[in-house]
Amino acid sequence: MRWRARRIARRTFLVGAAAVAGGVAFGVYAYKRTPSNPLLKELADGEVALTPYVRVDQAGVTIITPRAELGQGVYSVLAALVAEELDLAWGDVKVDHGPPSGAYYNGKVLEEALPFAATDHGMLAGGARVFGDVLGKFMAVQGTGGSSTVADAYEKMRVAGAAAREMLLLAAARQTGIAKADLKTRDGAVITPDGRSLSYVSLAAAAAGIDPPADVKLKPESEWRYLGKTMQRIDIVAKSTGTAVYGIDLRMAGMIYATVRTNPRVGGSMKGYDAGTAAKARGVLKIVPITGGVGVIADNTWRAFRAASLIEFDWGPAPYPATSAAMFAEVAASFVPERRDSRLKDEGNVEAALAGGGAMEAEYRVPYLAHAALEPLNAVVRLGDGRLDLWTATQIPLFVVQRAAAMTGLRVDDVHLHAQICGGSFGRRLEDDYVRQAIELAKALPGRPIKMTWTREEDMTHDFPRPLAIARTRGAVKDGKVDCYDLAIACPSVGASQLGRLDMHIPGPDVSIVAGAWDQPFRIPNYRVTAYRVPELVPVSSWRSVGASGNGFLHEGFLDELIHAAGADPLAERLRLCWHEPSRKVLEAVGEMSNWGSDPGKGRGRGLAFTLSFGVPAAEVIEVTNTPHGIKIDKVFVAVEVGRVLDPVNFENQVQGGVIWGLGHAMNAELTYADGIAEQTNYHAFEGMRLYQAPTIEVRALTNTDEVRGIGEPSVPPAAPALANAIFAATGKRIRELPLNKAIDFV
Amino acid sequence: MRLTVNGKTYEVDVEDDMPLLWVLRDELGIIGPKYGCGIAMCGACTVHVDGAPVRSCTLQVGDVAGKITTIEGLGSPAAMHAVQAAWVEHQVAQCGYCQPGQIMAAAALLSVNAEPTDEEIDQTMSANLCRCGTYPRIRKAIQTAAGKLREHKS
């Protein structure tokens, strides 16, 4: 009854997770209450709020899109969900992030932390997902991440739109005396049978007095006007004309400018500093010590930068091993029983299968990686008159507000977060370190708006990177088939590091150590995936596709080796091993798209990889040419299963972007440490992909399931292994460490 | 010190060695050009001086000799430049932060080369970094804009 023991272990984990909330009963009780509408307390004169997502004033309807716009297009897709049901004209749609509120909790963001594969539709897994939703609501996690935005919003924001429409229809029925059933809606107005048009604006005040209906009927898909069709992104004109305003662009009366310099050994102390010269530099208003360093406040950002560069610092040592070599040594030493974190997959008898002789083994490595979003971290802050105003982009608005309140001694209600769009994040803005620094500056110089901007160098050297990892893999083949795969991954815990900074802890195993590896839909007779948790080294955090970002390479690299050793075809053998029908369809599609099996031509090679992450099966085939100047990536074919494509252009853009993200870092990017300091301080040393290296990328969406999924991350994990496997096919060289340019050149 | 930006003349009192970027952004409030790296590696700060693309993050304001055009001067939401219109048509932007620099680089390329080959586009545009990975759309948008500009001329 081994499986039963495993199930019980899982149950134990769930109870452990529940303990975070301090009591399940109250959690469920709180969950069942409808959160109050946070818009109601902030309405200006002449504004009404029909649901937490719909605000109306004399100028029209504003849809609240309460997730961080990081570039992934959430403002547009969330607005479309409401606009579809509410019947607005797309060109009239306005959006606003709205206030931070538990009403905007994300019920899906915790799903990835559960120890159930996305392909697991068993009762326990289903129950756990409901529990994740309860926990998300109870803990009021208004988070953006985990490719969860669309999955979470798909029903709830359409319902919000439909409910608001129902209220407007009822208001129109009362006003006109016409039965509600005889009224229609179109482009922001209720239409009477005789063709009169009553605008939503004119009905809003009356509608606001009507209770939102408990049940609404959603439009059938066949009647969709926007969803599933190409829509013009709401921000596209602004972002094409330089008129989009990011947090870093804000200007306000009396604003002053600042930067910070803290110990580049992340988390290290400042023993002392000499700002004698800096203080005399032109434009400098104040130099103040902050946690781990100083802030420089000036009348211009560049003057603050320059003054900061004139300060002499005496930094304390790093609270972690000083070099990359020492860190990798710690990882290598972590494959020991006392550091075992989980063994979520254990099928057949791996040890017996390996004892049969002919076992293969290998070691794979992935490095630390920086987020390095193009907009350096920044925040505008003003403290005074009993309130704190924050203008910044964040993926965790409620945490930011609560922690800002604690820092300043203000009530949460007196902390006002004005959410901004940002120039990329890739997970970096799941942290609030930069906001806290800005608040420290505001405390030192209250009463004026201060815009704090990090230099690129501060950004690169103070990242919480994607962790490094080592995989030890063993396996065996039999009769031309993969018979045994034993994968052990040692990696620091993103969950422990990241939640630790928010004063929380994860009570059970950290699933992210093996995400994208333990949960793959393959049936190998002897198959085991073990996680070892490396003690914290450099503090780490979520990076686009999180655990799967490295594990795709670790899992698929060695699987490709086993398939090669078996003398099997990489596509045919994966199909034979794959039990999950939607995943099989994805593999078949990418095979067809790439004309798999045909001769790629002289000096060329084709590689395949598959990763199921965030519930999305994604298969990629990459074609490369081995040129005299190095490897050239010619073409990428991607097939993914997402349930629904809500916006085809944005969908393609996200998938292509994920592929380029995955390939660029796989080619040439790593963060290394010397003397406890990241050695890559700017883009000259952390390159990623440039335009001339970008392959053509053909994307196909499959919609064979009813599970609506997000697509911001799932195309990342298979990119690196598909490239490495293509390089093997073209050159015979098996590269087991990222970045690949340590072993081979790229054009 | 006197500067001409987008057809307007400004008097500024700044150090000669302040990069043009920070004069534009913090002194004049022209925020289209973006700060990304400060060492001319990413191109987000690209503006034109007398029509030629320059990296305003490393060009000292004292060395500016010519008329400056930023993305705001290239076109506006109501009257977009052909490159901007192509960027909208192809929905290039994701986060959009690099796009003012991309658009200024593309506009400068097309002003001297009306019919760039794929290779010329690759060479010129590879000096501008996009972390979101919008490169496939940038390529297409430049070809569309080139076509439109040629139509206007003929």
Contacts between the chains, C-beta under 8 A, distances in Angstrom:
chain1	res1	chain2	res2	distance
A	70	B	95	6.3
A	71	B	93	7.8
A	71	B	94	3.9
A	71	B	95	2.8
A	71	B	96	6.8
A	71	B	97	7.8
A	71	B	132	5.1
A	72	B	94	6.8
A	73	B	94	7.0
A	232	B	88	7.5
A	232	B	91	7.1
A	233	B	91	5.7
A	233	B	93	7.4
A	235	B	93	7.3
A	235	B	96	6.8
A	236	B	87	7.9
A	236	B	88	5.4
A	236	B	91	5.6
A	236	B	93	6.1
A	237	B	77	5.1
A	237	B	80	7.8
A	237	B	88	5.8
A	238	B	77	7.1
A	238	B	96	7.7
A	239	B	93	3.9
A	239	B	96	3.1
A	239	B	99	5.7
A	240	B	80	7.2
A	240	B	84	4.8
A	240	B	85	8.0
A	240	B	87	4.0
A	240	B	88	4.9
A	240	B	92	7.2
A	240	B	93	6.3
A	240	B	96	7.8
A	240	B	99	6.4
A	240	B	103	6.8
A	241	B	71	6.7
A	241	B	72	7.7
A	241	B	75	6.4
A	241	B	76	6.2
A	241	B	77	5.1
A	241	B	80	6.4
A	241	B	84	5.6
A	242	B	31	7.8
A	242	B	32	2.9
A	242	B	33	7.8
A	242	B	70	6.9
A	242	B	71	3.2
A	242	B	72	5.2
A	242	B	74	7.9
A	242	B	100	4.4
A	242	B	103	7.8
A	243	B	32	7.5
A	243	B	72	7.4
A	243	B	76	7.7
A	243	B	77	6.1
A	244	B	96	5.6
A	245	B	31	7.0
A	246	B	34	7.9
A	246	B	97	6.5
A	248	B	34	7.5
A	248	B	35	6.9
A	249	B	25	7.8
A	249	B	31	4.0
A	251	B	29	5.6
A	251	B	31	7.3
A	257	B	26	6.3
A	282	B	15	6.6
A	300	B	14	7.8
A	300	B	18	7.6
A	300	B	22	6.2
A	300	B	26	4.5
A	300	B	27	6.8
A	301	B	22	6.0
A	301	B	25	7.3
A	301	B	26	5.4
A	301	B	35	7.7
A	302	B	18	5.7
A	302	B	19	6.3
A	302	B	21	7.9
A	302	B	22	3.7
A	302	B	26	7.0
A	303	B	18	7.9
A	305	B	38	7.8
A	372	B	131	6.6
A	373	B	95	7.5
A	373	B	97	7.9
A	373	B	131	6.1
A	374	B	34	7.5
A	374	B	36	4.9
A	374	B	42	6.5
A	374	B	44	6.0
A	374	B	95	7.1
A	374	B	97	4.6
A	374	B	98	5.4
A	374	B	129	7.0
A	374	B	130	7.7
A	374	B	131	5.1
A	375	B	34	7.2
A	375	B	36	7.4
A	375	B	95	7.5
A	375	B	97	4.9
A	376	B	35	6.8
A	376	B	36	7.4
A	421	B	95	7.8
A	422	B	95	6.8
A	422	B	97	7.8
A	423	B	34	7.1
A	423	B	36	8.0
A	423	B	95	4.9
A	423	B	96	7.2
A	423	B	97	2.7
A	423	B	98	7.6
A	424	B	94	8.0
A	424	B	95	4.4
A	424	B	97	6.3
A	424	B	131	5.0
A	424	B	132	6.1
A	426	B	131	7.4
A	453	B	35	7.2
A	455	B	38	6.5
A	456	B	36	6.9
A	456	B	37	4.7
A	456	B	38	5.6
A	456	B	39	7.6
A	649	B	91	5.0
A	650	B	91	7.4
A	653	B	91	6.9
A	653	B	94	6.0
A	653	B	134	6.9
A	653	B	137	6.8
A	654	B	94	7.7
A	656	B	133	6.0
A	656	B	134	8.0
A	656	B	136	5.6
A	656	B	137	7.9
A	657	B	94	6.0
A	657	B	132	4.9
A	657	B	133	3.6
A	657	B	134	6.7
A	658	B	133	7.2
A	659	B	133	7.1
A	660	B	133	3.1
A	660	B	135	6.5
A	661	B	131	7.6
A	661	B	132	7.9
A	661	B	133	5.6
A	664	B	133	7.5
A	682	B	37	5.5
A	682	B	38	7.7
A	682	B	39	5.7
A	682	B	41	6.2
A	683	B	36	7.8
A	683	B	37	5.2
A	683	B	39	7.8
A	683	B	41	4.2
A	683	B	42	5.5
A	683	B	129	6.0
A	684	B	39	6.7
A	684	B	41	5.2
A	688	B	129	7.0
A	688	B	131	6.6
A	689	B	133	7.1
A	689	B	135	7.3
A	690	B	126	4.3
A	690	B	129	7.0
A	691	B	121	7.8
A	691	B	122	5.9
A	691	B	125	4.6
A	691	B	126	4.7
A	691	B	128	7.3
A	691	B	130	7.6
A	691	B	135	4.6
A	691	B	138	6.5
A	691	B	139	7.3
A	692	B	122	3.8
A	692	B	123	6.6
A	692	B	125	7.8
A	692	B	126	4.4
A	693	B	126	7.8
A	694	B	133	7.7
A	694	B	135	3.8
A	694	B	136	6.3
A	694	B	139	7.8
A	696	B	136	6.8
A	697	B	136	5.9
